[in-house]
């Protein structure tokens, strides 16, 4: 049963290989992650029901699948491997259009490569694998672990974490007001763009394991009306497709949306609560020649 579900999931994200290449071409060859994913959704006329579907972790299933499509396209050399939040086509990718059967062949090719690599590693390093399993060195995904920690924080703690995050991201005079019940506003700060230009920004924190609805975005915009230049909603969950559209609605003050995935990306980039660890992998074949 699990194998069938895995194949079905694979078949779902493979369908985005070609559309992702097309979307990036339409955006000039590169785009921020949200721009690229939104363009795929628009081009394929993805329904709100699909866009609002979530994973057990609370993340967007559709966005996760497009990210998996990007993973395989990077391996195929059609997208670059930049980790700076921008997806861009390689020269090869710019010239490539993929039909579904061609996308499937790429997927199966890399599945086979990964299987062979895994098999070779198990054959060459059986002891290392056993040690890792026995000591618990191979832990669950750290992003999922951090998300679970964030969801367990008290509301006031999540607000203070958001305050620290905004300070580290360049905001000044960041104040938490969440305890006052100020119309859904949990805090404010100043973003100094340059010596002559600054913006007052209000923020709201939602420690959710579900989607934030458009009504929350509208209510927040109403609370910030006339009080700030911009708003930010930070959540551990996701934003529904309707909420994303509401945040960028024409004629209304723009609101930046930071969902759980983007929140984790920021914690990684700023190394807040996360420490990059360098390690080494034993190359047994190097030592084998000295055994004779």
C-alpha positions as CSV (number, residue, x, y, z in Angstrom):
1,X,0.0,0.0,0.0
2,X,2.8,2.4,0.9
3,X,4.6,1.7,-2.3
4,X,1.4,2.5,-4.3
5,X,0.9,5.8,-2.4
6,X,4.6,6.7,-3.0
7,X,4.2,6.1,-6.8
8,X,1.0,8.1,-6.9
9,X,2.7,11.0,-5.1
10,X,5.6,10.8,-7.6
11,X,3.2,10.8,-10.5
12,X,1.6,14.0,-9.0
13,X,4.8,16.1,-8.8
14,X,6.2,14.8,-12.1
15,X,3.3,16.6,-13.9
16,X,4.8,19.9,-12.7
17,X,8.2,19.4,-14.4
18,X,7.3,20.9,-17.8
19,X,4.9,23.6,-16.3
20,X,7.7,24.8,-13.9
21,X,10.1,25.2,-16.8
22,X,7.4,27.0,-18.8
23,X,6.6,29.3,-15.8
24,X,10.2,30.3,-15.3
25,X,10.5,31.0,-19.0
26,X,7.5,33.2,-18.8
27,X,9.0,35.1,-15.9
28,X,12.2,35.8,-17.8
29,X,14.2,32.8,-16.7
30,X,14.2,33.2,-13.0
31,X,11.8,34.0,-10.1
32,X,11.4,34.0,-6.4
33,X,10.0,30.8,-5.1
34,X,6.5,32.1,-4.5
35,X,6.4,33.8,-7.9
36,X,7.4,30.6,-9.6
37,X,4.9,28.4,-7.7
38,X,2.1,30.9,-8.2
39,X,2.8,31.1,-11.9
40,X,2.5,27.3,-12.2
41,X,-0.8,27.4,-10.4
42,X,-2.1,30.2,-12.7
43,X,-0.9,28.5,-15.9
44,X,-2.4,25.2,-15.0
45,X,-5.6,26.8,-13.5
46,X,-5.1,24.8,-10.3
47,X,-8.3,24.9,-8.2
48,X,-8.4,26.4,-4.7
49,X,-9.3,23.0,-3.3
50,X,-5.9,21.7,-4.5
51,X,-4.0,24.8,-3.5
52,X,-5.5,24.6,0.0
53,X,-4.7,20.9,0.6
54,X,-2.1,20.5,3.3
55,X,0.4,17.8,4.3
56,X,0.3,16.2,7.8
57,X,3.0,18.7,8.8
58,X,0.7,21.6,7.9
59,X,2.6,22.7,4.8
60,X,1.0,23.2,1.4
61,X,0.9,19.9,-0.6
62,X,0.9,21.7,-3.9
63,X,3.9,23.9,-3.1
64,X,5.7,20.9,-1.7
65,X,5.1,19.0,-5.0
66,X,6.4,21.9,-7.1
67,X,9.5,22.0,-4.9
68,X,10.0,18.3,-5.6
69,X,9.7,19.0,-9.3
70,X,12.4,21.6,-8.9
71,X,14.6,19.1,-7.1
72,X,14.6,16.6,-10.1
73,X,15.0,19.4,-12.6
74,X,18.1,20.6,-10.8
75,X,19.5,17.1,-10.9
76,X,18.8,17.0,-14.6
77,X,20.7,20.2,-15.1
78,X,17.6,22.2,-16.2
79,X,17.5,24.5,-13.2
80,X,20.4,25.8,-11.2
81,X,21.1,24.8,-7.6
82,X,21.1,28.2,-6.0
83,X,20.0,28.3,-2.4
84,X,19.2,32.0,-2.2
85,X,15.5,31.8,-2.7
86,X,15.6,32.2,-6.5
87,X,14.8,29.5,-9.0
88,X,16.4,30.0,-12.4
89,X,16.7,28.1,-15.6
90,X,20.1,27.0,-16.9
91,X,21.0,27.5,-20.5
92,X,19.8,23.9,-21.2
93,X,16.6,24.5,-19.2
94,X,15.8,27.6,-21.2
95,X,15.8,25.6,-24.4
96,X,13.9,22.6,-23.0
97,X,10.2,21.9,-23.0
98,X,8.9,18.7,-21.4
99,X,5.9,16.6,-22.3
100,X,4.5,14.3,-19.6
101,X,6.2,11.2,-20.9
102,X,9.6,13.0,-21.1
103,X,9.1,14.2,-17.5
104,X,8.3,10.7,-16.4
105,X,11.5,9.3,-18.0
106,X,13.6,11.9,-16.2
107,X,11.9,11.0,-12.9
108,X,12.5,7.2,-13.4
109,X,16.1,7.8,-14.5
110,X,16.9,9.6,-11.3
111,X,15.0,7.2,-9.1
112,X,17.1,4.4,-10.5
113,X,20.3,6.5,-10.0
114,X,19.3,7.1,-6.3
115,X,18.6,3.5,-5.8
116,X,21.9,2.4,-7.2
117,X,23.7,5.0,-5.0
118,X,21.9,3.8,-1.9
119,X,22.7,0.2,-2.7
120,X,26.4,1.0,-3.3
121,X,26.6,3.0,0.0
122,X,25.0,0.1,1.9
123,X,27.4,-2.4,0.4
124,X,30.5,-0.2,1.0
125,X,29.6,1.1,4.5
126,X,27.6,-1.5,6.4
127,X,29.3,-0.7,9.7
128,X,28.9,3.0,9.4
129,X,25.2,2.5,8.6
130,X,24.7,0.3,11.6
131,X,26.5,2.6,14.0
132,X,24.3,5.5,12.8
133,X,21.1,3.5,13.3
134,X,22.2,2.1,16.7
135,X,23.2,5.5,18.2
136,X,20.2,7.4,16.8
137,X,22.6,9.7,14.8
138,X,20.2,9.7,11.9
139,X,17.3,11.8,13.3
140,X,14.0,12.9,11.9
141,X,14.0,15.9,9.6
142,X,15.2,18.9,11.5
143,X,12.6,21.2,9.8
144,X,9.8,19.0,11.1
145,X,11.4,19.0,14.5
146,X,11.6,22.8,14.6
147,X,8.0,23.1,13.4
148,X,6.9,20.9,16.3
149,X,8.8,23.1,18.7
150,X,7.2,26.3,17.3
151,X,3.7,24.8,17.6
152,X,4.3,23.9,21.2
153,X,5.4,27.5,22.2
154,X,2.9,29.6,24.2
155,X,1.4,32.5,22.1
156,X,3.5,35.1,24.0
157,X,6.6,33.0,23.3
158,X,5.9,32.8,19.6
159,X,5.3,36.6,19.5
160,X,8.7,37.2,21.1
161,X,10.4,34.7,18.7
162,X,8.8,36.7,15.8
163,X,10.1,39.9,17.4
164,X,13.6,38.4,17.4
165,X,13.3,37.2,13.8
166,X,12.3,40.7,12.6
167,X,15.1,42.3,14.5
168,X,17.6,39.9,12.9
169,X,16.1,40.6,9.5
170,X,16.9,44.3,9.8
171,X,13.9,45.8,11.6
172,X,14.4,48.3,14.4
173,X,12.3,49.5,17.3
174,X,10.4,46.2,17.2
175,X,7.8,46.1,20.0
176,X,5.4,43.3,20.9
177,X,1.9,44.5,21.8
178,X,0.1,41.2,21.6
179,X,-1.0,41.1,25.2
180,X,-3.1,44.2,24.8
181,X,-5.5,42.7,22.3
182,X,-5.0,45.5,19.9
183,X,-7.3,44.5,17.1
184,X,-5.3,41.5,16.1
185,X,-2.0,43.4,16.0
186,X,0.7,41.7,17.9
187,X,3.5,44.2,17.3
188,X,5.2,46.8,15.2
189,X,8.6,47.8,13.9
190,X,10.5,50.1,11.6
191,X,12.1,48.9,8.4
192,X,14.8,51.4,7.4
193,X,15.2,51.0,3.6
194,X,17.9,53.7,3.3
195,X,18.9,56.8,5.3
196,X,16.0,58.7,3.8
197,X,13.2,56.1,3.6
198,X,11.6,54.0,6.3
199,X,8.4,52.1,6.8
200,X,6.3,51.4,9.9
201,X,5.3,47.8,9.7
202,X,2.6,46.1,11.9
203,X,2.8,42.3,12.4
204,X,0.5,39.6,13.5
205,X,1.5,36.1,14.7
206,X,-0.6,33.0,14.3
207,X,0.7,29.8,15.8
208,X,-1.4,27.6,13.6
209,X,-1.2,24.0,12.4
210,X,-3.8,24.9,9.7
211,X,-4.4,27.5,7.0
212,X,-5.0,31.1,7.7
213,X,-8.2,32.3,6.0
214,X,-8.8,35.4,4.0
215,X,-11.0,36.8,6.7
216,X,-8.0,36.9,9.0
217,X,-6.1,38.9,6.4
218,X,-9.0,41.3,5.9
219,X,-9.4,41.8,9.7
220,X,-5.7,42.5,10.1
221,X,-5.8,45.0,7.3
222,X,-8.7,46.7,8.9
223,X,-6.9,46.9,12.2
224,X,-3.8,48.4,10.6
225,X,-5.7,50.9,8.5
226,X,-4.1,54.4,8.8
227,X,-1.5,53.2,11.3
228,X,1.2,51.7,9.2
229,X,2.6,51.5,5.6
230,X,2.7,47.7,5.5
231,X,1.7,44.6,7.4
232,X,3.2,41.1,8.0
233,X,1.4,38.0,9.0
234,X,3.6,35.2,10.4
235,X,2.3,31.7,10.9
236,X,3.5,28.2,11.5
237,X,0.8,27.0,9.2
238,X,-0.1,27.9,5.6
239,X,-2.2,30.5,3.9
240,X,-5.2,29.5,1.8
241,X,-5.2,30.4,-1.9
242,X,-8.0,33.0,-1.1
243,X,-5.9,34.5,1.7
244,X,-2.9,34.9,-0.7
245,X,-5.1,36.7,-3.2
246,X,-6.5,38.9,-0.5
247,X,-3.0,39.9,0.7
248,X,-2.2,41.3,-2.7
249,X,-5.6,42.6,-3.7
250,X,-5.5,45.7,-6.0
251,X,-6.2,48.9,-4.2
252,X,-5.6,47.6,-0.7
253,X,-2.5,48.0,1.4
254,X,-0.2,45.0,0.7
255,X,0.4,42.4,3.4
256,X,3.4,40.1,3.4
257,X,2.7,36.5,4.3
258,X,5.2,34.3,6.0
259,X,4.1,30.7,6.2
260,X,5.7,27.9,8.1
261,X,8.0,26.9,5.3
262,X,9.2,30.5,4.8
263,X,9.5,30.9,8.5
264,X,11.8,27.9,8.7
265,X,13.8,29.2,5.7
266,X,14.4,32.5,7.6
267,X,15.5,30.6,10.7
268,X,17.9,28.7,8.6
269,X,19.3,31.7,6.8
270,X,19.7,33.7,10.0
271,X,20.9,30.6,12.0
272,X,18.4,31.2,14.8
273,X,17.9,28.1,16.8
274,X,19.7,26.2,14.1
275,X,23.4,25.5,13.8
276,X,25.0,24.3,10.6
277,X,27.0,21.1,11.4
278,X,29.9,19.9,9.2
279,X,30.6,16.2,9.2
280,X,32.6,13.6,7.2
281,X,31.6,10.5,5.4
282,X,34.1,7.7,5.4
283,X,35.4,6.6,2.0
284,X,36.1,3.0,2.6
285,X,37.4,2.4,-0.9
286,X,40.4,4.8,-0.1
287,X,41.5,2.6,2.8
288,X,40.8,-0.7,1.0
289,X,44.0,-0.4,-1.1
290,X,46.0,-0.4,2.1
291,X,44.5,-3.7,3.3
292,X,46.6,-5.8,0.9
